[in-house]
Amino acid sequence: MLMLISGLNIMEHWKKVCIYVSVYVILREFRPIDPFIIKYLTLLPEKYTVKIIREEVYPVGSYFSVLFVVIVFLVTDYLQYKPIIILNGLSGIMSYSLLLGSPTISFLKSGQIFLMLFRASEVAYYTYMFANIRNKDEYQIATSIVRTSVLVGKCSCGTIAQILISYNIISYVYLLYLSVFGTILTTIWSLIIPPVKFNLYFYKVKEPVLDVFVYDNEKIIRTKIDESTNMNIVENNTKKYFIKMKCSEVTQILWDDFNVAYADSNVFKWSVWWSLSLSGYVLVSQYIQLHWEEIEPHGELNSLNGAVESLATLFSAATTYAIGRVNGDWDKYGDMIMAIVAMGLGVVLYFLSFTESLIKSYAYYIIFCCTYQTMVTISSTEVAKFLKRNCYALIFGFNKLVAYILIILFTMVVVEDKLFSFDIRQQFQDTLNQKLKV
């Protein structure tokens, strides 16, 4: 780890940022219990059923997710990203630790709450990357590298989990211990990641200063006394030239940035696609194991969940990295491609919801994940290109908020018994209808 850090000192800045974030996300994805979480919960001494997990445990997390997303996207830019990245690791530790031993239903619900915080705060590492990379032309390749790292980490994790289970090397509970260990390593690395340099986003200039220039996070001011003299401003002497904004002023600047961002048609259309597709992907990922359990409750093939997750992420990593090298004219062809992909994902979900074959369900899931991961890389890049620096978390956080509000509506209408009661297969068909609306 020390050799890696020392080697980073001689690299180009954007490459260093990518490596720091890539190592973080690979460690973050080392959660080998994930492909088998339903198996683990249903085999506990408490004998939790699929119905209990679906209707009592999962909905709790969905409701808290909106609260966490709101908090995270409001404070991430203000706190300069790194504290939220650290919080991401700590919430992961809590989420998986609560599942150890013989957890009560309250512990399972608490674990879901921390899991939602874990997911909500993941926006921090992407926005950290955007805030640190100076040239926006490098956004697409950087995004593809980091997203590929996410998928590589998930693929390797699924492969390890599948091997350990298939050869009866360890039981499911030890996968949980390894997941806790992975989140601990994630937290340690988050402490090593260098913080974002001080920026002027929430500071205003004092009267003696004539003008302020911000270039690539480097602070330069020009005084009234000597307009030809430029000075580098570091965090230690900001009080001499700047004062921190009041809460009302911070709220106003956030609102102004929000309006300016979504007034751009490119930001708006890609954000809509990003939010709708994310909600569908989260729902499919969250309930797919319950779907497989319904198709073949006691079949041997059901133990191949880790291998399926590995294949899905392996193919996704390949296509995601490849799309990062493509210089496509998304302004010209983006709308048409979004429509075609959305319809394609809807067709895949249609077959996934009706199939009685576990093998076919695995195949459809792999296709769905691969297509989604490829397109979300493009949409993330296109949104970031048209945003001003220092408001990435605000916009991406709001997009995520919209996605989780859609998930809550889905949970209330479909999952719980409050309005309607659908089984897993009907839930996938409802997700299909949502996907077609994209």
DORONU-6905 format. One record per residue (C-alpha): y, z, x negated; residue in one letter. Coordinates in steps of 0.25 Angstrom, whole numbers, padded with zeros to 4 digits, always signed. Layout:
! DORONU-6905
YZXA/...
END
This chain:
! DORONU-6905
+0000+0000+0000M/+0009+0003-0012L/+0006-0010-0018M/+0010-0017-0005L/+0023-0010-0004I/+0027-0013-0018S/+0023-0028-0016G/+0032-0029-0005L/+0044-0026-0014N/+0044-0041-0020I/+0042-0048-0007M/+0052-0055+0002E/+0058-0046+0012H/+0052-0052+0025W/+0038-0052+0019K/+0039-0038+0015K/+0043-0034+0029V/+0031-0042+0034C/+0021-0035+0025I/+0026-0021+0029Y/+0025-0025+0044V/+0012-0032+0042S/+0005-0020+0035V/+0010-0011+0046Y/+0005-0019+0057V/-0009-0021+0051I/-0010-0006+0049L/-0005-0004+0063R/-0016-0014+0069E/-0027-0006+0062F/-0032+0001+0075R/-0047-0002+0076P/-0049+0006+0089I/-0040-0004+0097D/-0051-0015+0100P/-0060-0003+0104F/-0051+0006+0111I/-0057+0005+0125I/-0071+0007+0119K/-0066+0019+0112Y/-0060+0025+0124L/-0071+0022+0133T/-0081+0028+0124L/-0074+0042+0123L/-0081+0054+0128P/-0070+0054+0139E/-0076+0041+0144K/-0063+0034+0147Y/-0066+0022+0156T/-0059+0008+0156V/-0052+0011+0169K/-0046+0024+0164I/-0041+0017+0151I/-0035+0006+0159R/-0029+0014+0170E/-0025+0027+0164E/-0023+0026+0149V/-0017+0012+0147Y/-0006+0012+0157P/+0000+0025+0151V/+0003+0017+0138G/+0009+0005+0146S/+0019+0014+0152Y/+0023+0021+0139F/+0024+0007+0132S/+0037+0003+0139V/+0044+0016+0135L/+0040+0015+0121F/+0044+0000+0120V/+0057+0004+0125V/+0059+0015+0115I/+0054+0007+0103V/+0062-0006+0106F/+0075+0003+0108L/+0074+0011+0095V/+0066+0002+0085T/+0078-0006+0080D/+0087+0007+0080Y/+0076+0015+0072L/+0074+0003+0062Q/+0060+0000+0065Y/+0052+0009+0055K/+0052+0022+0064P/+0046+0014+0075I/+0036+0008+0066I/+0032+0022+0061I/+0031+0026+0076L/+0022+0015+0078N/+0012+0020+0068G/+0013+0035+0073L/+0011+0031+0088S/-0002+0023+0084G/-0007+0036+0077I/-0005+0044+0090M/-0011+0033+0099S/-0024+0032+0092Y/-0025+0047+0088S/-0024+0051+0103L/-0037+0043+0105L/-0045+0051+0095L/-0056+0062+0099G/-0058+0063+0114S/-0044+0059+0120P/-0041+0063+0134T/-0034+0053+0144I/-0021+0059+0140S/-0023+0056+0125F/-0027+0042+0129L/-0014+0040+0137K/-0006+0046+0125S/-0013+0037+0116G/-0009+0025+0124Q/+0006+0030+0124I/+0006+0031+0109F/-0001+0017+0109L/+0011+0012+0117M/+0021+0017+0107L/+0012+0011+0096F/+0013-0002+0103R/+0028-0001+0107A/+0033+0002+0093S/+0026-0010+0086E/+0038-0018+0089V/+0044-0010+0077A/+0037-0017+0066Y/+0040-0031+0071Y/+0055-0028+0073T/+0055-0021+0059Y/+0050-0034+0054M/+0060-0043+0061F/+0071-0033+0057A/+0067-0034+0042N/+0066-0049+0041I/+0079-0055+0037R/+0076-0070+0040N/+0072-0073+0055K/+0065-0086+0050D/+0054-0076+0044E/+0052-0069+0058Y/+0041-0079+0062Q/+0032-0078+0050I/+0035-0063+0049A/+0031-0061+0063T/+0018-0069+0061S/+0014-0061+0049I/+0016-0048+0055V/+0009-0052+0068R/-0002-0058+0060T/-0003-0044+0052S/-0004-0037+0066V/-0016-0046+0070L/-0022-0045+0056V/-0022-0030+0057G/-0027-0031+0071K/-0038-0041+0067C/-0043-0033+0055S/-0043-0020+0063C/-0051-0026+0074G/-0061-0032+0064T/-0063-0018+0058I/-0065-0011+0071A/-0075-0021+0075Q/-0083-0020+0063I/-0083-0005+0063L/-0088-0005+0078I/-0097-0017+0077S/-0105-0011+0065Y/-0104+0004+0071N/-0097+0008+0059I/-0088+0018+0066I/-0086+0021+0081S/-0073+0019+0089Y/-0067+0032+0086V/-0066+0029+0072Y/-0059+0016+0075L/-0049+0025+0082L/-0048+0034+0069Y/-0045+0021+0061L/-0034+0017+0071S/-0027+0030+0069V/-0028+0028+0054F/-0022+0014+0055G/-0010+0019+0063T/-0008+0030+0052I/-0008+0019+0041L/+0002+0011+0050T/+0011+0023+0051T/+0011+0025+0036I/+0014+0011+0033W/+0026+0012+0043S/+0032+0023+0034L/+0031+0013+0022I/+0038+0001+0029I/+0052+0000+0024P/+0063+0003+0035P/+0072-0007+0040V/+0085-0007+0033K/+0097-0001+0040F/+0103-0010+0049N/+0116-0010+0057L/+0110-0012+0071Y/+0114+0002+0077F/+0127+0004+0068Y/+0141-0001+0070K/+0152-0004+0059V/+0163+0006+0057K/+0177+0001+0058E/+0180-0001+0043P/+0169-0012+0042V/+0174-0026+0045L/+0161-0033+0047D/+0146-0030+0046V/+0135-0040+0042F/+0120-0038+0043V/+0111-0048+0036Y/+0096-0046+0035D/+0098-0031+0037N/+0107-0030+0025E/+0120-0023+0029K/+0133-0029+0024I/+0147-0025+0028I/+0161-0030+0025R/+0173-0020+0024T/+0187-0023+0028K/+0192-0019+0015I/+0184-0030+0007D/+0178-0041+0016E/+0172-0048+0004S/+0164-0035+0000T/+0150-0033+0006N/+0143-0020+0006M/+0128-0017+0008N/+0127-0006+0018I/+0115+0003+0017V/+0110+0014+0027E/+0116+0025+0019N/+0131+0021+0020N/+0130+0015+0034T/+0139+0027+0039K/+0150+0022+0031K/+0151+0009+0038Y/+0143+0010+0051F/+0141+0020+0062I/+0129+0021+0071K/+0130+0016+0085M/+0130+0025+0097K/+0118+0025+0107C/+0127+0017+0117S/+0130+0007+0106E/+0116+0005+0102V/+0112+0003+0117T/+0123-0008+0118Q/+0118-0015+0105I/+0104-0015+0110L/+0108-0020+0123W/+0117-0031+0117D/+0105-0035+0108D/+0096-0036+0119F/+0105-0045+0127N/+0107-0054+0116V/+0093-0055+0112A/+0087-0058+0126Y/+0099-0068+0129A/+0092-0077+0119D/+0083-0086+0127S/+0073-0086+0115N/+0072-0071+0114V/+0070-0070+0129F/+0059-0080+0131K/+0051-0076+0119W/+0053-0061+0123S/+0048-0064+0137V/+0036-0071+0131W/+0034-0060+0121W/+0034-0049+0132S/+0025-0055+0142L/+0015-0059+0132S/+0015-0046+0125L/+0012-0039+0138S/+0001-0048+0141G/-0005-0046+0127Y/-0004-0031+0128V/-0011-0030+0141L/-0022-0039+0136V/-0024-0031+0123S/-0023-0018+0131Q/-0034-0021+0142Y/-0043-0031+0135I/-0053-0021+0130Q/-0054-0016+0144L/-0056-0030+0149H/-0067-0032+0139W/-0073-0019+0143E/-0074-0024+0157E/-0080-0037+0153I/-0091-0030+0145E/-0091-0015+0146P/-0103-0012+0138H/-0105-0025+0130G/-0107-0027+0115E/-0097-0037+0115L/-0086-0027+0119N/-0087-0021+0105S/-0081-0034+0099L/-0067-0030+0103N/-0063-0028+0088G/-0068-0041+0084A/-0060-0048+0096V/-0047-0041+0092E/-0049-0046+0078S/-0051-0060+0082L/-0040-0060+0091A/-0030-0054+0080T/-0036-0063+0069L/-0033-0076+0077F/-0020-0071+0082S/-0016-0067+0067A/-0019-0082+0063A/-0011-0088+0074T/+0000-0078+0072T/+0001-0081+0058Y/+0000-0096+0060A/+0011-0096+0070I/+0020-0089+0061G/+0020-0101+0052R/+0023-0111+0063V/+0038-0115+0064N/+0038-0119+0078G/+0050-0122+0087D/+0048-0111+0097W/+0062-0113+0103D/+0057-0127+0107K/+0042-0125+0111Y/+0042-0109+0113G/+0043-0110+0128D/+0032-0120+0129M/+0023-0112+0120I/+0025-0099+0127M/+0021-0105+0140A/+0009-0111+0135I/+0004-0099+0127V/+0007-0090+0140A/-0001-0099+0148M/-0012-0099+0138G/-0013-0084+0137L/-0013-0083+0152G/-0025-0093+0152V/-0032-0084+0142V/-0030-0071+0150L/-0035-0078+0162Y/-0049-0081+0155F/-0049-0067+0149L/-0047-0060+0162S/-0058-0068+0169F/-0069-0069+0159T/-0082-0061+0160E/-0085-0064+0145S/-0081-0054+0134L/-0082-0065+0124I/-0073-0074+0131K/-0063-0062+0134S/-0063-0060+0119Y/-0060-0074+0116A/-0048-0075+0127Y/-0043-0062+0121Y/-0042-0068+0107I/-0035-0080+0112I/-0025-0072+0120F/-0022-0063+0108C/-0021-0075+0098C/-0011-0082+0107T/-0003-0070+0110Y/-0001-0066+0096Q/+0003-0080+0092T/+0014-0081+0102M/+0019-0067+0101V/+0022-0070+0086T/+0031-0082+0090I/+0038-0075+0101S/+0041-0063+0092S/+0047-0072+0082T/+0055-0080+0092E/+0061-0067+0098V/+0064-0061+0084A/+0071-0074+0080K/+0082-0073+0090F/+0085-0058+0089L/+0096-0051+0081K/+0091-0042+0070R/+0089-0028+0073N/+0085-0030+0088C/+0071-0034+0087Y/+0065-0021+0092A/+0074-0021+0104L/+0070-0035+0108I/+0055-0035+0105F/+0055-0021+0110G/+0060-0025+0124F/+0051-0037+0124N/+0039-0027+0122K/+0045-0018+0133L/+0045-0030+0143V/+0030-0032+0139A/+0026-0017+0141Y/+0034-0017+0155I/+0025-0029+0159L/+0013-0021+0154I/+0017-0009+0162I/+0018-0017+0175L/+0005-0023+0172F/-0001-0009+0170T/+0005-0004+0183M/+0001-0016+0191V/-0013-0019+0186V/-0019-0008+0177V/-0016+0005+0185E/-0020+0007+0199D/-0005+0010+0204K/-0003-0004+0209L/-0016-0012+0207F/-0029-0010+0201S/-0035-0021+0192F/-0047-0021+0183D/-0045-0026+0169I/-0049-0041+0172R/-0038-0041+0183Q/-0028-0035+0173Q/-0031-0047+0163F/-0028-0057+0175Q/-0015-0050+0178D/-0011-0051+0163T/-0014-0066+0164L/-0004-0067+0175N/+0006-0060+0167Q/+0003-0069+0155K/+0005-0082+0164L/+0019-0077+0168K/+0023-0078+0153V/
END
